[in-house]
Amino acid sequence: MKIPSTIKKSEPPKDIVLQSEDSNPILRITLQDNTNHELEPYMKSIYFSESAYQDYYTFRALYLTGNQFFIISKLVKTAGDCIEKLLKLFLLSYNPNIDVKNFSHSLNKLRETCEGIDNYYQNPILKTFCNEYSQKIKGVNGHQIFGYSDTSVINRIEVDWLKILNLLDETYLETLIRMNNYEGLNSSDIFAIYLNRGTAISRYKEIFNDVRNIFFSKNEYIDDFYRKNKKIIEKHTIPL
């Protein structure tokens, strides 16, 4: 289905930078001018949906390695990134014109705003994670503990891997189904993968089983969630 532009006189994006002319570069990125597109609601929703999906997959892949080396630098940071994008995606589904940039990376502000729409976001575990993450994201005196692995400013840390995994599994699924008009059910491959839909098998081809294992190994939430919401999920996900 073609989605019409929400901006008048919208023009196709133009390539503005090509980094390398080598025939076999190590990295080549083509950038484009998206001035006429960045404010279009459906474009923002697509970005946050795809990015949250990738963060969710990355978190589970790292978690399943069982390597505690990743715990602060990547696991907590990736979980925070994923939750941030899910909350922004949820808000955009109810108000496509909201400027989510105003929230910056404050999970607290995002969660509180979502709570005004759906009381699911009163979840005390989600509240605790968002509060602690929001307070520590800037680190101390320029020393950032998320992403940059600067542990020199950490005096003590307590992290429950399993609680964060369960929180992310729950928040991801609950946010998708709570979006306005069930928009989230078609914005992610997660349910098509769970249901072994042909569309997902065709997309991931030979790595389909690996992808499925990463999403659903040690996932204590998915089976009950599906049973409780089976009719809605099957009606609004991509068909066979």
C-alpha positions in Angstrom: 0.0 0.0 0.0 1.4 3.4 -0.9 1.4 5.8 1.9 0.7 9.4 0.8 3.1 12.2 1.9 1.8 14.4 4.7 3.8 17.4 3.5 2.9 19.5 0.5 5.4 19.7 -2.3 7.5 16.9 -0.8 10.5 16.1 -3.1 12.4 12.9 -3.4 15.6 12.8 -1.3 18.8 13.6 -3.1 22.2 11.9 -2.6 24.6 14.5 -1.2 27.7 12.6 -0.1 29.4 9.5 -1.5 32.4 8.7 0.7 34.5 6.5 -1.5 35.0 5.7 -5.2 37.1 2.6 -4.5 35.8 -0.6 -6.1 36.2 -2.5 -2.8 35.9 0.0 0.2 35.8 -1.1 3.8 32.9 1.2 4.4 30.8 3.2 2.0 27.8 5.3 3.1 25.6 7.4 0.8 23.8 10.2 2.6 20.7 12.0 1.4 18.9 15.3 2.1 15.7 14.4 3.9 14.7 17.9 4.7 11.3 17.4 3.1 10.7 14.1 4.7 11.9 14.1 8.4 8.7 15.6 9.7 6.4 13.2 8.0 4.8 11.1 10.8 5.0 7.8 9.0 8.7 8.3 8.3 9.4 8.9 12.0 7.4 5.9 13.0 9.2 3.6 10.5 12.6 4.8 11.9 11.7 4.2 15.5 10.1 0.8 14.8 13.0 -0.5 12.8 15.6 0.8 15.3 13.8 -0.6 18.3 13.5 -3.9 16.6 17.3 -3.9 15.9 18.1 -2.9 19.5 15.8 -5.7 20.8 17.5 -8.3 18.7 21.0 -7.0 19.6 20.2 -7.1 23.3 18.9 -10.6 23.2 21.9 -11.8 21.1 24.3 -10.3 23.6 22.4 -11.6 26.6 22.4 -15.1 25.2 26.2 -15.1 25.0 26.2 -15.2 28.9 29.3 -12.9 28.9 29.2 -10.4 31.7 31.7 -8.2 29.9 28.8 -6.7 28.0 26.7 -5.9 31.1 27.1 -2.2 31.4 28.7 -1.0 28.2 26.3 -2.7 25.9 23.5 -4.7 27.6 22.1 -1.9 29.8 22.7 0.7 27.1 21.0 -1.3 24.4 18.1 -2.0 26.7 17.8 1.7 27.4 18.0 2.6 23.7 15.3 0.0 22.8 12.9 1.3 25.5 13.5 4.9 24.5 12.5 4.1 20.9 9.5 2.0 22.0 8.1 4.8 24.1 8.6 7.3 21.3 7.0 5.0 18.9 4.0 4.6 21.2 3.6 8.3 21.6 3.8 8.9 17.8 1.0 6.4 17.3 -1.3 8.6 19.3 0.0 12.0 18.3 1.9 11.8 14.9 2.9 15.5 15.2 4.5 15.3 18.6 8.2 16.4 18.6 9.8 13.5 20.3 13.2 15.3 20.1 12.0 17.4 23.1 12.3 14.3 25.3 16.0 13.9 24.3 17.0 10.6 26.0 15.0 11.0 29.2 13.3 7.7 29.8 11.6 9.2 32.8 9.8 11.9 30.8 8.9 9.5 28.1 7.5 7.0 30.5 5.5 9.6 32.4 4.0 10.9 29.1 3.1 7.3 28.0 1.6 6.7 31.5 -0.9 9.5 30.8 -2.2 7.5 27.8 -2.0 3.9 29.1 -1.5 2.8 32.8 0.6 -0.1 31.7 3.5 2.3 31.8 3.0 2.6 35.6 4.9 -0.8 35.8 7.1 -0.4 38.9 10.0 -2.3 37.3 9.9 -0.2 34.2 9.7 2.9 36.4 12.8 1.8 38.4 14.8 1.1 35.3 13.9 4.4 33.6 14.6 6.4 36.7 18.1 4.9 37.3 19.0 5.0 33.6 17.9 8.6 33.2 19.9 9.7 36.3 23.1 8.0 35.2 23.1 8.4 31.4 25.3 11.5 31.6 27.8 9.8 33.9 30.0 12.0 36.0 32.2 14.9 34.9 32.2 13.7 31.3 32.8 10.0 32.2 30.0 8.1 30.5 29.3 4.5 31.7 26.9 3.6 29.0 28.4 2.9 25.6 31.9 4.1 26.4 32.5 1.5 29.2 34.1 4.1 31.5 33.9 2.2 34.8 36.3 4.5 36.6 33.3 6.4 38.2 31.4 3.3 39.2 31.7 2.6 42.9 29.2 -0.2 43.0 26.8 -1.8 40.6 23.9 -4.2 41.0 22.3 -5.6 37.8 19.8 -8.4 37.5 20.3 -9.7 33.9 17.1 -11.7 34.0 14.9 -8.9 35.2 16.2 -6.6 32.4 15.6 -9.4 29.9 12.1 -10.0 31.1 11.3 -6.3 31.3 12.5 -5.8 27.7 10.6 -8.8 26.4 7.4 -7.6 28.1 7.8 -3.9 27.2 8.5 -4.7 23.5 5.4 -6.9 23.1 3.1 -4.8 25.2 4.1 -1.6 23.4 3.5 -3.0 20.0 0.0 -4.2 20.9 -0.9 -1.0 22.8 -0.1 1.4 20.0 -3.0 3.2 18.5 -5.0 1.2 16.0 -2.7 -1.8 16.6 -0.1 -0.1 14.4 2.7 -2.0 16.1 1.6 -5.4 15.0 2.5 -4.6 11.4 5.5 -2.5 12.2 7.7 -5.4 13.4 8.6 -8.9 12.1 8.4 -10.3 15.6 4.9 -11.9 15.4 5.4 -13.1 11.8 8.6 -14.9 13.0 6.8 -16.4 16.0 4.0 -17.7 13.8 6.5 -19.0 11.2 4.8 -16.9 8.6 6.0 -17.4 5.0 6.7 -13.7 4.7 9.3 -13.9 7.6 10.8 -17.2 6.3 11.2 -15.7 2.9 12.8 -12.5 4.3 15.4 -14.2 6.6 15.9 -17.3 4.4 18.7 -19.5 5.7 19.1 -17.6 9.0 15.4 -17.7 9.9 15.9 -20.4 12.6 18.8 -18.5 14.1 16.8 -15.3 14.2 13.9 -17.1 15.7 16.1 -18.7 18.4 17.6 -15.3 19.4 14.1 -13.7 19.8 12.5 -16.6 21.7 15.1 -18.5 23.6 14.6 -17.9 27.3 11.6 -15.7 26.4 9.2 -16.3 29.3 6.6 -13.8 28.1 5.9 -14.6 24.4 3.8 -17.8 24.7 1.3 -16.4 27.3 1.2 -13.1 25.5 0.3 -14.8 22.3 -2.4 -16.9 23.9 -4.0 -13.9 25.5 -3.9 -11.8 22.3 -4.1 -14.5 19.6 -7.1 -13.1 17.7 -5.8 -9.6 17.6 -2.3 -10.6 16.7 -3.4 -12.9 13.8 -5.8 -10.3 12.5 -3.3 -7.5 12.4 0.0 -9.1 11.5 1.2 -9.6 7.9 -0.8 -12.6 6.4 0.7 -15.9 5.3 
